[in-house]
Amino acid sequence: MGLPRPVSPIGQRRDPALDAVTQALPERADVAVVGGGLIGLACAWRLAGRGLSVAVIERETVGCGASLAATGMLAPAAEHEPGSDPLLPLALDSLARWPGFRDDLEAASGLSIDYRADGTLVLAIGRDEVERLRFRYELQRRSGLDAGWLSGADVRRLEPGLRPSVTAGVHCPLDHQVDPRLVMAALVQACRGAGVTITERTPVTGLDWSGGRVTGLVTDHGSLRAGTVILAAGAWSGEGGLLPESLSLPVRPLKGQALALRTTRQTGTLSRMVWTEQVHMAPKGDGQLIVGATVEDCGFRAGVTAGGLYALLEGARRVLPGIEEMEVEAVWSGYRPTSDDDAPIIDTLAPGLVAATGHHRNGYLLAPVTADAVADLVAGGELPAVARPFTLVRFARPEPRRAAR
Ligand SMILES: Cc1cc2nc3c(=O)[nH]c(=O)nc-3n(C[C@H](O)[C@H](O)[C@H](O)COP(=O)(O)OP(=O)(O)OC[C@H]3O[C@@H](n4cnc5c(N)ncnc54)[C@H](O)[C@@H]3O)c2cc1C
C-alpha cells in the first residue's frame, strides 16, 4: 500500500516463536480480524473460544505495529493523571482480569509471559518535582488508587541503584507488567491451538458491503467472506480507504521510541518498574531493562532518532547511574493508536463491522477486557456495561441549538 514501515528496522523485538506464523488466506470465516497486533490476536483468540471460526489478516507481520514496541506495563496507578478518570473503571476491570487471562494464555500456549506483580515506583528529583509528585499522589488517592508516599531514603532502600538526588517517591503496589514479546508469541500459539488462521503480508484494501452490511473483505491476495469484520488496525484504523467517510474513526498515530539495555551482576538493575517525569524503566525476566518512551505527534514518520535516544538515555542516567555500563541491545519505535480522548473505541460501526482500536498507551493493560467485550458483542450481541462508555457516541457533537423565534 506504499505506507511507511510501522517499526524501525533497527533491533526489531521479535520472539523467534513468531517466525513462520503465516497461513493461506481462507475463503470464509465467521469473523475476520483486520490487524495482527495485540488487540486483533486477543480478540481472535477469545472469539475462537466462543466456538467461532476466525481469520486474522495482517498487512506486514504479527506485532509489527505498536504491539512489539510496547514496554508491557499494566499500570493504571502510575499512568493516572488529570483527565483519565473516565478510563479508570475499564483499566481496573482489565487489570483484575489479567491473572485469569495470563493463566488461560500460558496454559493454551505452553509459554510463560513473564507476568510480574512488583508494582511501580514514581520518582521525584529536586523540589519542583516533589510538588508535582505530591499533586499526582493526591489525585491517585482521591480516585481510590492504592499508592504510598515514600521519602528519598525509603525509595533507595527499595532500589539501592538509584541516585541520592531522588527526593521522594510514590509506590503503586498494584501495577503489574508483562513482556510484550512473550505475550505476542503466546497469543500466536494460543490462536493456532484454537484454530484461528493468521495470514501475514496481506494488506486489507477494502470491505465488501451488501444490503447495508459488511459481508467480508478484500485483500491484495484475494477476498474473504465473513459474518463479522473486526477493525483492529491500530494507528492505521483512522486512515482513509477501508471505511466510508461517514464511518471514519478519530484515531491517529503517536510515535514512541524505546530501547533495551542488558543488565548484568556488575551493572545492577531495578527490581520493579520505575517512572520519572522523563522516562519509565522496566526490568524483564531475561535481564533486559526497557527504557521508554518518547511521545511524538509526527504522523507515520518511521525510525529511531538521535534526539529520541538521547532523551531516553539522559532521563535514565539522571536516576540510575548504572546504565552507563549497560550494553544497548535494541532500539525501536512504534505508533500508539490514539483516539481524540486517548481512550479505546469498542463499538459496532455498521451491521457486520466492529471496531476495537484506539488503545493509545494502554493496549496491554486493556487487552483482556477489550477481547472479552468484543467476544460478548460479536457472540452475544451486546457490550458489557464496563465497555459501554467507549463507543463512538462520545465523540458526537451536540446538535447546534436553534435560535428562538
Ligand atoms: C513505545 C511504546 C510503548 C508502549 N508501552 C505500553 C505499555 O507499557 N503498556 C501498555 O498497556 N501499552 C503500551 N503501549 C501501547 C500498546 O502497544 C498499544 O496500545 C497496543 O499494542 C495496540 O495494539 P493494536 O493491536 O491495536 O495495534 P498494533 O499493534 O499497531 O496492530 C495493528 C496491526 O494492524 C496492521 N494493519 C494496519 N492496517 C492494516 C490493513 N489495511 N490490513 C491488514 N493489517 C493492517 C498493522 O500492520 C499492525 O500490525 C506502548 C506503545 C508504544 C509505541
PDBQT file of the ligand as one rigid body, heavy atoms in Angstrom, charges set to zero:
ROOT
HETATM    1  C1  LIG A 501       6.816   2.783  22.690  1.00  0.00    +0.000 C 
HETATM    2  C2  LIG A 501       5.504   2.244  23.168  1.00  0.00    +0.000 A 
HETATM    3  C3  LIG A 501       5.394   1.804  24.489  1.00  0.00    +0.000 A 
HETATM    4  C4  LIG A 501       4.171   1.292  24.939  1.00  0.00    +0.000 A 
HETATM    5  N1  LIG A 501       4.105   0.809  26.221  1.00  0.00    +0.000 NA
HETATM    6  C5  LIG A 501       2.934   0.285  26.670  1.00  0.00    +0.000 A 
HETATM    7  C6  LIG A 501       2.842  -0.245  27.975  1.00  0.00    +0.000 A 
HETATM    8  O1  LIG A 501       3.822  -0.269  28.705  1.00  0.00    +0.000 OA
HETATM    9  N2  LIG A 501       1.644  -0.733  28.397  1.00  0.00    +0.000 N 
HETATM   10  C7  LIG A 501       0.534  -0.745  27.591  1.00  0.00    +0.000 A 
HETATM   11  O2  LIG A 501      -0.529  -1.170  28.045  1.00  0.00    +0.000 OA
HETATM   12  N3  LIG A 501       0.601  -0.273  26.319  1.00  0.00    +0.000 NA
HETATM   13  C8  LIG A 501       1.767   0.254  25.848  1.00  0.00    +0.000 A 
HETATM   14  N4  LIG A 501       1.836   0.749  24.583  1.00  0.00    +0.000 N 
HETATM   15  C9  LIG A 501       0.620   0.776  23.774  1.00  0.00    +0.000 C 
HETATM   16  C10 LIG A 501       0.339  -0.569  23.121  1.00  0.00    +0.000 C 
HETATM   17  O3  LIG A 501       1.500  -1.033  22.491  1.00  0.00    +0.000 OA
HETATM   18  C11 LIG A 501      -0.784  -0.404  22.096  1.00  0.00    +0.000 C 
HETATM   19  O4  LIG A 501      -1.920   0.213  22.691  1.00  0.00    +0.000 OA
HETATM   20  C12 LIG A 501      -1.218  -1.755  21.536  1.00  0.00    +0.000 C 
HETATM   21  O5  LIG A 501      -0.110  -2.525  21.130  1.00  0.00    +0.000 OA
HETATM   22  C13 LIG A 501      -2.162  -1.552  20.376  1.00  0.00    +0.000 C 
HETATM   23  O6  LIG A 501      -2.408  -2.794  19.790  1.00  0.00    +0.000 OA
HETATM   24  P1  LIG A 501      -3.175  -2.880  18.406  1.00  0.00    +0.000 P 
HETATM   25  O7  LIG A 501      -3.305  -4.312  18.084  1.00  0.00    +0.000 OA
HETATM   26  O8  LIG A 501      -4.404  -2.045  18.485  1.00  0.00    +0.000 OA
HETATM   27  O9  LIG A 501      -2.240  -2.105  17.378  1.00  0.00    +0.000 OA
HETATM   28  P2  LIG A 501      -0.943  -2.606  16.561  1.00  0.00    +0.000 P 
HETATM   29  O10 LIG A 501      -0.037  -3.409  17.390  1.00  0.00    +0.000 OA
HETATM   30  O11 LIG A 501      -0.374  -1.406  15.905  1.00  0.00    +0.000 OA
HETATM   31  O12 LIG A 501      -1.567  -3.583  15.498  1.00  0.00    +0.000 OA
HETATM   32  C14 LIG A 501      -2.289  -3.134  14.386  1.00  0.00    +0.000 C 
HETATM   33  C15 LIG A 501      -1.883  -4.003  13.206  1.00  0.00    +0.000 C 
HETATM   34  O13 LIG A 501      -2.754  -3.738  12.106  1.00  0.00    +0.000 OA
HETATM   35  C16 LIG A 501      -1.992  -3.890  10.929  1.00  0.00    +0.000 C 
HETATM   36  N5  LIG A 501      -2.710  -3.224   9.842  1.00  0.00    +0.000 N 
HETATM   37  C17 LIG A 501      -2.907  -1.902   9.682  1.00  0.00    +0.000 A 
HETATM   38  N6  LIG A 501      -3.614  -1.671   8.560  1.00  0.00    +0.000 NA
HETATM   39  C18 LIG A 501      -3.873  -2.876   8.009  1.00  0.00    +0.000 A 
HETATM   40  C19 LIG A 501      -4.541  -3.304   6.824  1.00  0.00    +0.000 A 
HETATM   41  N7  LIG A 501      -5.104  -2.423   5.975  1.00  0.00    +0.000 N 
HETATM   42  N8  LIG A 501      -4.602  -4.623   6.532  1.00  0.00    +0.000 NA
HETATM   43  C20 LIG A 501      -4.044  -5.540   7.382  1.00  0.00    +0.000 A 
HETATM   44  N9  LIG A 501      -3.390  -5.191   8.519  1.00  0.00    +0.000 NA
HETATM   45  C21 LIG A 501      -3.299  -3.876   8.817  1.00  0.00    +0.000 A 
HETATM   46  C22 LIG A 501      -0.653  -3.246  11.273  1.00  0.00    +0.000 C 
HETATM   47  O14 LIG A 501       0.383  -3.683  10.406  1.00  0.00    +0.000 OA
HETATM   48  C23 LIG A 501      -0.467  -3.700  12.722  1.00  0.00    +0.000 C 
HETATM   49  O15 LIG A 501       0.307  -4.877  12.826  1.00  0.00    +0.000 OA
HETATM   50  C24 LIG A 501       3.033   1.255  24.084  1.00  0.00    +0.000 A 
HETATM   51  C25 LIG A 501       3.165   1.682  22.762  1.00  0.00    +0.000 A 
HETATM   52  C26 LIG A 501       4.377   2.186  22.304  1.00  0.00    +0.000 A 
HETATM   53  C27 LIG A 501       4.500   2.620  20.858  1.00  0.00    +0.000 C 
ENDROOT
TORSDOF 0
